[in-house]
Amino acid sequence: MLQSFTPYPEKIRQQMMILALISMTNSAFAAPFLLPEQFDVDARTTSITVQSGLTGDSFFVPNRNFKTEFSITTPDGQSKIVPANVELKKFSLIETDVSQSGTYLIQTVNTLVIPTRYVLSDGQWLRVVPTRPPMAGMKDMPKKEGGDKPGADKGDIAKATPAKATSIGEDKLPAGAQLFTSNALNKAVTYVTKGIPAPLAAFTNKGFEVRPVTHPSEAYVTDGFEFEARFDGKPAAGLTFSVARGVSQYDKEGKRERPDVVTDQQGHGKVTFDLPGVYLISTTYPALMSDRSVQPPAQTVNFGLTIEVAP
């Protein structure tokens, strides 16, 4: 079940939703990620910091932040939920104890659910975008003589939007329009190991889950990385995952993109690599439909798994 996390003041919550919706209309899919300062922790280290954020096509660089708490599962199987230590516009930071030896599971939880509204227009579902307030100092453009064009009908969405439009302004919605709300949740996961890797927890069979088959601390360029995706315990077959290699914003020539990976009938996928580094493996479940005649899903999960691949 996707549930809204609302311990924040209502005004701040509404502002975060509006900013997120505006950002989503101006960019492609933004993947959530967790980036620990170390994936393999040395014996002397007792705590690490982990960054969270949303990124587009420029991982490691965050585009914007998202409201969330964090679940830390220690090697002995104990879990605790902690808030961010620092929240900024583009990312958050937590500091967590890593004094035990073994593998830690770190993931986002209680994330603020972002609703997206759609309207049915001439058989197509268009995304409803917030009306932006006028810029300070800007005056309304004078209307041309003669007013609206003959035949224009402000109550007809199909006439008020271009033929290939994918969205419509909230101010252009007529009374009685057929609306639908789809809720999106960001979920990011990573693993950190100190010493000898420990076995990973099994599927919970609740909601959308991705479980590594290859231990994240044993991912090598030569062997690739295998995983399984499930929803409520059933294989998520035919699901496309994007793969991006983390590159510094100062490295203009760094190679980021890898071929997409599609899961088989058992929900199994395998990523291949040509370079070592940190990789973000991301997807949206259910997959977003390009056919706008199909009603969007009621709930979606934007998922990101971050791993480090050794030579």
BASENU-544997 format. One record per residue (C-alpha): residue number from 1; residue in three letters; x, y, z. Coordinates in steps of 0.25 Angstrom, whole numbers. Example, Ala and Ser with C-alpha at 12.3 -4.5 7.8 and 13.67 -1.06 7.14 Angstrom:
+-----+-----+-------+-------+-------+
:   k :   r :     u :     v :     w :
+-----+-----+-------+-------+-------+
:   1 : ala :    49 :   -18 :    31 :
:   2 : ser :    55 :    -4 :    29 :
+-----+-----+-------+-------+-------+
% end
This chain:
+-----+-----+-------+-------+-------+
:   k :   r :     u :     v :     w :
+-----+-----+-------+-------+-------+
:   1 : met :     0 :     0 :     0 :
:   2 : leu :     5 :    14 :    -3 :
:   3 : gln :     2 :    23 :     8 :
:   4 : ser :     5 :    38 :     9 :
:   5 : phe :    15 :    43 :    20 :
:   6 : thr :     9 :    56 :    26 :
:   7 : pro :    17 :    60 :    38 :
:   8 : tyr :    20 :    73 :    32 :
:   9 : pro :    12 :    86 :    33 :
:  10 : glu :     1 :    86 :    22 :
:  11 : lys :     6 :    99 :    16 :
:  12 : ile :    20 :    93 :    14 :
:  13 : arg :    14 :    80 :     9 :
:  14 : gln :     6 :    87 :    -2 :
:  15 : gln :    18 :    95 :    -6 :
:  16 : met :    26 :    83 :    -8 :
:  17 : met :    15 :    76 :   -16 :
:  18 : ile :    14 :    88 :   -25 :
:  19 : leu :    29 :    89 :   -27 :
:  20 : ala :    30 :    75 :   -30 :
:  21 : leu :    19 :    75 :   -40 :
:  22 : ile :    25 :    87 :   -48 :
:  23 : ser :    38 :    80 :   -48 :
:  24 : met :    32 :    67 :   -54 :
:  25 : thr :    25 :    75 :   -65 :
:  26 : asn :    39 :    81 :   -69 :
:  27 : ser :    47 :    69 :   -69 :
:  28 : ala :    47 :    54 :   -72 :
:  29 : phe :    46 :    43 :   -62 :
:  30 : ala :    55 :    47 :   -50 :
:  31 : ala :    60 :    34 :   -42 :
:  32 : pro :    61 :    34 :   -27 :
:  33 : phe :    75 :    30 :   -22 :
:  34 : leu :    83 :    28 :    -9 :
:  35 : leu :    98 :    30 :   -10 :
:  36 : pro :   106 :    26 :     2 :
:  37 : glu :   120 :    31 :     4 :
:  38 : gln :   125 :    17 :     4 :
:  39 : phe :   119 :     4 :    -1 :
:  40 : asp :   130 :    -5 :     6 :
:  41 : val :   133 :     1 :    19 :
:  42 : asp :   147 :    -1 :    26 :
:  43 : ala :   148 :    -7 :    40 :
:  44 : arg :   152 :     7 :    46 :
:  45 : thr :   139 :    14 :    41 :
:  46 : thr :   128 :    14 :    51 :
:  47 : ser :   118 :    24 :    43 :
:  48 : ile :   115 :    28 :    29 :
:  49 : thr :   107 :    39 :    22 :
:  50 : val :    97 :    36 :    11 :
:  51 : gln :    91 :    45 :     1 :
:  52 : ser :    77 :    44 :    -5 :
:  53 : gly :    71 :    52 :   -16 :
:  54 : leu :    65 :    51 :   -30 :
:  55 : thr :    73 :    51 :   -43 :
:  56 : gly :    70 :    52 :   -57 :
:  57 : asp :    81 :    48 :   -68 :
:  58 : ser :    92 :    53 :   -60 :
:  59 : phe :    95 :    44 :   -48 :
:  60 : phe :   102 :    47 :   -38 :
:  61 : val :    97 :    61 :   -39 :
:  62 : pro :    83 :    63 :   -32 :
:  63 : asn :    72 :    71 :   -39 :
:  64 : arg :    63 :    72 :   -27 :
:  65 : asn :    60 :    67 :   -13 :
:  66 : phe :    48 :    58 :    -8 :
:  67 : lys :    42 :    57 :     6 :
:  68 : thr :    45 :    44 :    12 :
:  69 : glu :    50 :    37 :    24 :
:  70 : phe :    60 :    26 :    24 :
:  71 : ser :    60 :    11 :    29 :
:  72 : ile :    73 :     5 :    33 :
:  73 : thr :    74 :   -10 :    35 :
:  74 : thr :    86 :   -14 :    42 :
:  75 : pro :    94 :   -28 :    39 :
:  76 : asp :    87 :   -34 :    51 :
:  77 : gly :    73 :   -31 :    45 :
:  78 : gln :    69 :   -20 :    54 :
:  79 : ser :    62 :    -8 :    47 :
:  80 : lys :    60 :     6 :    51 :
:  81 : ile :    54 :    18 :    44 :
:  82 : val :    61 :    32 :    44 :
:  83 : pro :    59 :    46 :    39 :
:  84 : ala :    68 :    53 :    30 :
:  85 : asn :    79 :    60 :    38 :
:  86 : val :    80 :    71 :    27 :
:  87 : glu :    69 :    75 :    17 :
:  88 : leu :    73 :    84 :     5 :
:  89 : lys :    66 :    88 :    -8 :
:  90 : lys :    73 :    78 :   -16 :
:  91 : phe :    77 :    66 :    -7 :
:  92 : ser :    76 :    61 :     8 :
:  93 : leu :    87 :    55 :    17 :
:  94 : ile :    87 :    45 :    28 :
:  95 : glu :    98 :    40 :    37 :
:  96 : thr :    97 :    25 :    41 :
:  97 : asp :   104 :    16 :    50 :
:  98 : val :   112 :     5 :    43 :
:  99 : ser :   119 :    -1 :    55 :
: 100 : gln :   114 :   -16 :    53 :
: 101 : ser :   121 :   -25 :    43 :
: 102 : gly :   112 :   -29 :    31 :
: 103 : thr :   103 :   -23 :    21 :
: 104 : tyr :    93 :   -12 :    24 :
: 105 : leu :    80 :    -9 :    16 :
: 106 : ile :    77 :     6 :    14 :
: 107 : gln :    64 :    10 :     8 :
: 108 : thr :    54 :    22 :     8 :
: 109 : val :    41 :    20 :    15 :
: 110 : asn :    29 :    28 :    19 :
: 111 : thr :    31 :    36 :     6 :
: 112 : leu :    22 :    48 :     2 :
: 113 : val :    13 :    43 :    -8 :
: 114 : ile :    12 :    52 :   -20 :
: 115 : pro :    -2 :    53 :   -27 :
: 116 : thr :    -3 :    56 :   -42 :
: 117 : arg :   -17 :    59 :   -48 :
: 118 : tyr :   -21 :    55 :   -62 :
: 119 : val :   -33 :    60 :   -70 :
: 120 : leu :   -40 :    52 :   -81 :
: 121 : ser :   -39 :    60 :   -94 :
: 122 : asp :   -44 :    55 :  -107 :
: 123 : gly :   -41 :    41 :  -103 :
: 124 : gln :   -27 :    45 :   -98 :
: 125 : trp :   -22 :    46 :   -83 :
: 126 : leu :   -15 :    59 :   -82 :
: 127 : arg :    -7 :    63 :   -70 :
: 128 : val :   -12 :    75 :   -62 :
: 129 : val :    -1 :    85 :   -59 :
: 130 : pro :    -2 :    96 :   -48 :
: 131 : thr :    -5 :   110 :   -53 :
: 132 : arg :     8 :   118 :   -51 :
: 133 : pro :     6 :   131 :   -45 :
: 134 : pro :    11 :   143 :   -54 :
: 135 : met :    25 :   148 :   -52 :
: 136 : ala :    27 :   160 :   -44 :
: 137 : gly :    26 :   173 :   -52 :
: 138 : met :    20 :   166 :   -64 :
: 139 : lys :     7 :   172 :   -70 :
: 140 : asp :    -4 :   165 :   -76 :
: 141 : met :    -3 :   165 :   -92 :
: 142 : pro :   -14 :   173 :   -98 :
: 143 : lys :   -24 :   165 :  -105 :
: 144 : lys :   -25 :   166 :  -121 :
: 145 : glu :   -37 :   174 :  -126 :
: 146 : gly :   -49 :   165 :  -129 :
: 147 : gly :   -46 :   156 :  -116 :
: 148 : asp :   -46 :   141 :  -117 :
: 149 : lys :   -45 :   135 :  -131 :
: 150 : pro :   -59 :   131 :  -137 :
: 151 : gly :   -63 :   117 :  -132 :
: 152 : ala :   -54 :   117 :  -120 :
: 153 : asp :   -60 :   110 :  -108 :
: 154 : lys :   -53 :   111 :   -95 :
: 155 : gly :   -62 :   100 :   -89 :
: 156 : asp :   -56 :    90 :  -100 :
: 157 : ile :   -43 :    84 :   -95 :
: 158 : ala :   -40 :    78 :  -109 :
: 159 : lys :   -41 :    91 :  -116 :
: 160 : ala :   -33 :    98 :  -105 :
: 161 : thr :   -21 :    89 :  -106 :
: 162 : pro :   -12 :    86 :  -118 :
: 163 : ala :   -14 :    72 :  -125 :
: 164 : lys :    -1 :    66 :  -119 :
: 165 : ala :    -2 :    72 :  -105 :
: 166 : thr :     1 :    64 :   -93 :
: 167 : ser :    -3 :    74 :   -82 :
: 168 : ile :   -13 :    85 :   -80 :
: 169 : gly :   -13 :    97 :   -70 :
: 170 : glu :   -21 :    96 :   -58 :
: 171 : asp :   -28 :   109 :   -62 :
: 172 : lys :   -33 :   103 :   -75 :
: 173 : leu :   -41 :    92 :   -68 :
: 174 : pro :   -56 :    94 :   -71 :
: 175 : ala :   -66 :    91 :   -60 :
: 176 : gly :   -70 :    76 :   -60 :
: 177 : ala :   -57 :    71 :   -67 :
: 178 : gln :   -54 :    56 :   -64 :
: 179 : leu :   -42 :    56 :   -55 :
: 180 : phe :   -34 :    45 :   -50 :
: 181 : thr :   -22 :    45 :   -39 :
: 182 : ser :   -10 :    36 :   -40 :
: 183 : asn :    -1 :    36 :   -28 :
: 184 : ala :    14 :    34 :   -30 :
: 185 : leu :    24 :    29 :   -19 :
: 186 : asn :    39 :    30 :   -19 :
: 187 : lys :    46 :    18 :   -13 :
: 188 : ala :    62 :    17 :   -13 :
: 189 : val :    70 :     6 :    -8 :
: 190 : thr :    85 :     3 :    -6 :
: 191 : tyr :    94 :    -7 :     2 :
: 192 : val :   106 :    -4 :    10 :
: 193 : thr :   116 :   -15 :    15 :
: 194 : lys :   126 :   -15 :    26 :
: 195 : gly :   135 :   -27 :    26 :
: 196 : ile :   129 :   -40 :    21 :
: 197 : pro :   116 :   -39 :    13 :
: 198 : ala :   104 :   -44 :    20 :
: 199 : pro :    92 :   -51 :    13 :
: 200 : leu :    81 :   -42 :     8 :
: 201 : ala :    67 :   -42 :    14 :
: 202 : ala :    56 :   -49 :     6 :
: 203 : phe :    45 :   -43 :    -1 :
: 204 : thr :    34 :   -38 :     8 :
: 205 : asn :    23 :   -40 :    -4 :
: 206 : lys :    17 :   -26 :    -1 :
: 207 : gly :    17 :   -16 :   -12 :
: 208 : phe :    28 :   -14 :   -22 :
: 209 : glu :    41 :   -20 :   -18 :
: 210 : val :    55 :   -22 :   -25 :
: 211 : arg :    64 :   -32 :   -18 :
: 212 : pro :    78 :   -34 :   -23 :
: 213 : val :    82 :   -48 :   -27 :
: 214 : thr :    97 :   -44 :   -28 :
: 215 : his :   101 :   -39 :   -15 :
: 216 : pro :   103 :   -23 :   -16 :
: 217 : ser :   117 :   -25 :   -10 :
: 218 : glu :   121 :   -35 :   -20 :
: 219 : ala :   117 :   -28 :   -33 :
: 220 : tyr :   128 :   -28 :   -43 :
: 221 : val :   130 :   -23 :   -57 :
: 222 : thr :   133 :   -37 :   -62 :
: 223 : asp :   121 :   -44 :   -56 :
: 224 : gly :   110 :   -34 :   -57 :
: 225 : phe :    99 :   -32 :   -47 :
: 226 : glu :    86 :   -40 :   -46 :
: 227 : phe :    73 :   -36 :   -39 :
: 228 : glu :    58 :   -40 :   -38 :
: 229 : ala :    46 :   -31 :   -38 :
: 230 : arg :    33 :   -34 :   -32 :
: 231 : phe :    20 :   -28 :   -28 :
: 232 : asp :    12 :   -34 :   -16 :
: 233 : gly :    21 :   -46 :   -18 :
: 234 : lys :    18 :   -48 :   -33 :
: 235 : pro :    29 :   -46 :   -44 :
: 236 : ala :    29 :   -33 :   -50 :
: 237 : ala :    31 :   -38 :   -64 :
: 238 : gly :    35 :   -29 :   -76 :
: 239 : leu :    39 :   -17 :   -68 :
: 240 : thr :    49 :    -8 :   -73 :
: 241 : phe :    60 :    -3 :   -64 :
: 242 : ser :    69 :     9 :   -68 :
: 243 : val :    84 :     7 :   -64 :
: 244 : ala :    93 :    20 :   -62 :
: 245 : arg :   107 :    20 :   -58 :
: 246 : gly :   110 :    31 :   -48 :
: 247 : val :   119 :    42 :   -53 :
: 248 : ser :   124 :    55 :   -47 :
: 249 : gln :   118 :    68 :   -52 :
: 250 : tyr :   133 :    72 :   -55 :
: 251 : asp :   135 :    61 :   -64 :
: 252 : lys :   129 :    65 :   -77 :
: 253 : glu :   134 :    53 :   -85 :
: 254 : gly :   129 :    43 :   -75 :
: 255 : lys :   121 :    31 :   -80 :
: 256 : arg :   108 :    30 :   -73 :
: 257 : glu :    98 :    22 :   -81 :
: 258 : arg :    97 :     7 :   -82 :
: 259 : pro :    86 :    -1 :   -90 :
: 260 : asp :    73 :    -3 :   -83 :
: 261 : val :    70 :   -16 :   -76 :
: 262 : val :    56 :   -23 :   -78 :
: 263 : thr :    52 :   -34 :   -68 :
: 264 : asp :    48 :   -48 :   -73 :
: 265 : gln :    35 :   -56 :   -69 :
: 266 : gln :    41 :   -59 :   -55 :
: 267 : gly :    44 :   -44 :   -53 :
: 268 : his :    59 :   -47 :   -54 :
: 269 : gly :    68 :   -37 :   -60 :
: 270 : lys :    83 :   -36 :   -62 :
: 271 : val :    92 :   -23 :   -64 :
: 272 : thr :   105 :   -24 :   -72 :
: 273 : phe :   116 :   -14 :   -70 :
: 274 : asp :   128 :    -9 :   -78 :
: 275 : leu :   134 :     0 :   -67 :
: 276 : pro :   135 :     0 :   -52 :
: 277 : gly :   128 :    10 :   -44 :
: 278 : val :   115 :    14 :   -36 :
: 279 : tyr :   102 :    10 :   -44 :
: 280 : leu :    88 :    14 :   -42 :
: 281 : ile :    78 :     4 :   -47 :
: 282 : ser :    64 :    10 :   -48 :
: 283 : thr :    50 :     8 :   -53 :
: 284 : thr :    35 :    12 :   -51 :
: 285 : tyr :    25 :     2 :   -47 :
: 286 : pro :    15 :     0 :   -54 :
: 287 : ala :    22 :     4 :   -66 :
: 288 : leu :    17 :    17 :   -72 :
: 289 : met :     8 :    15 :   -84 :
: 290 : ser :    11 :    23 :   -97 :
: 291 : asp :    -3 :    21 :  -101 :
: 292 : arg :   -11 :    33 :   -95 :
: 293 : ser :   -24 :    27 :   -98 :
: 294 : val :   -21 :    17 :   -87 :
: 295 : gln :   -25 :    22 :   -73 :
: 296 : pro :   -12 :    24 :   -64 :
: 297 : pro :   -10 :    15 :   -53 :
: 298 : ala :   -15 :    19 :   -39 :
: 299 : gln :    -2 :    17 :   -33 :
: 300 : thr :    13 :    17 :   -38 :
: 301 : val :    26 :    15 :   -31 :
: 302 : asn :    38 :    22 :   -36 :
: 303 : phe :    50 :    12 :   -32 :
: 304 : gly :    65 :    14 :   -31 :
: 305 : leu :    75 :     4 :   -27 :
: 306 : thr :    90 :     9 :   -25 :
: 307 : ile :   101 :    -1 :   -25 :
: 308 : glu :   117 :     0 :   -27 :
: 309 : val :   123 :    -9 :   -38 :
: 310 : ala :   137 :   -13 :   -36 :
: 311 : pro :   147 :   -16 :   -47 :
+-----+-----+-------+-------+-------+
% end
